Structure formats: structure tokens, C-alpha cells
Amino acid sequence: MAQQSPLAVGDARASAAGSVAAGSSLAVSTVIFALRPDDESGLKTLWLPLVRRTRDPHRDLWALPGGWLPADEELAAAAARTLRETTELSPRYLEQLYTFGDIDRSPGLRVVSVVYWALVRSEVAERASVGENVRWFAADQLPPLAFDHNRIVEYALWRLRTKVEYARIAHAFLGDTFTLAQLREVHEAVLQKALDPANFRRSMESSGTLISTDQHVAGARHRPARLYRYDGRASEHDPPGPTL
């Protein structure tokens, strides 16, 4: 039911695409999430960059960044490359999300897409390439996208919102050190709900995933907030995704 499409941006390298079966081709695409202020409320929300297709099928529709997979390139390397080529982004968090391969997901040639998801900090997202054919959209307010990309984004959002409670996903949205208030802000933006500060602090401090540093936020008017960093030795718990 849910599957992704060939590539968000038509790629002239179609002839070099990895063939997975007679009449089929292999592609990679990436869902990139960043936190940006909402235009109306000013609160941080999830955004993602999309690219406008410049050829058929689905000419002029927006789609996920992606491209065909050459026979001599690793999957993750291809995902990172297509991101750089279309958005100039090089995320530090890049993980394989799912493989989409419904028979009718693309007209004509059957395309199996290996989809990655990436998380980038706000300041990194601000340096991303934008223009007539590359634009950022609020992740929960997307227009109709090419192929099955709306379904892919929906699944990626589900995965992100489920996983943020179990793993150190929020780290990818933050710097190497951060305050608990900054960490809570990330969780609230991802989960789309307010969290009680005291309960959140207790939960995080007892989670075993944070290391308290001796540093504090400089220039604070009131009691300086302590800075934390993630404990890289902490184990991650990634719950299984839903059946697609």
C-alpha cells in the first residue's frame, strides 16, 4: 500500500540504474526533517525540503530528493550524494527507513525505492539550497506529491514520533551540548504536544542517555541552565514500524 517513487528529481543516469529484475530499476530517496519556526505561532515544527519534478511522469509536482542507484555505488552513499546534489545538505543522521516496491507505484517502468530518512539542525537547514525547484514545506501540511511520496512522508513522521521516545533521535536536531529546555523543545516539536518541564527533567535525568557537564549557558539572566551531552554508550531501542 505505501511505497515510494523512482526519484524525486529526474536523473539522466536512468540507464545506469541498478536493475533489480527484468523491467525494474532501483532508486534511492530521502526524507529530510529539520525544525523551523512556524510562520504564525513562532513555535518550532517539523519541515522538510522537496524538489519539483521537471519531467514526466508527474511533471511540476513536488517530490522527495532522490535518484537512480548506479551499479557501483553503495545505498547510503547514493542517498547522501543525491541529497548534496539537490539540497546541498550533508546530514549527520542518515538511516535507512524502508524499501518501497509496489507494482503500480510508478507508471511504466517498475521502480523499487530504498528510502532513507535524515535529520538536520536548524542552522544547517538554513544553509540548504532553495529556489524555484527546491523548497521547504511544513511536514504536516504537504501538497499532493508525486508518486507515493505523501505516504512515505506519513510513514517517516510516524517512525520519527515513535522513535524519539526510545532513542537519541533528538540529538541530531541539537548541538553537541544542550540544555534540558532545548531538548524538551525538540520533543515537543516532534510529538506536537506540550510536555511538563519537571516530569521531562526527571525522565531524561533517569534515562541513562545524558551526561551532565560542568558547563552552563553563558549570559543567562537568571540561574544559568546546565548543559548536557548524550552518552554514546547508551543503547537505542527502535520499536518496529507498522505493516505497510
Secondary structure, 3 states (H helix, E strand, C coil): CCCCCCCCCCCHHHHHEECCCCCEEEEEEEEEEEEEECCCCCCEEEEEEEEECCCCCCCCCEECCEEECECCCCHHHHHHHHHHHHHCCCCCEEEEEEEECCCCCCCCCEEEEEEEEEEECHHHHCCCCCECCEEEEECCCCCCECCCHHHHHHHHHHHHHHHCCCCCHHHHHCCCCECHHHHHHHHHHHHCCCCCHHHHHHHHHCCCCEEEEEEECCCCCCCCCEEEEECCCCCCCCCCCCCC
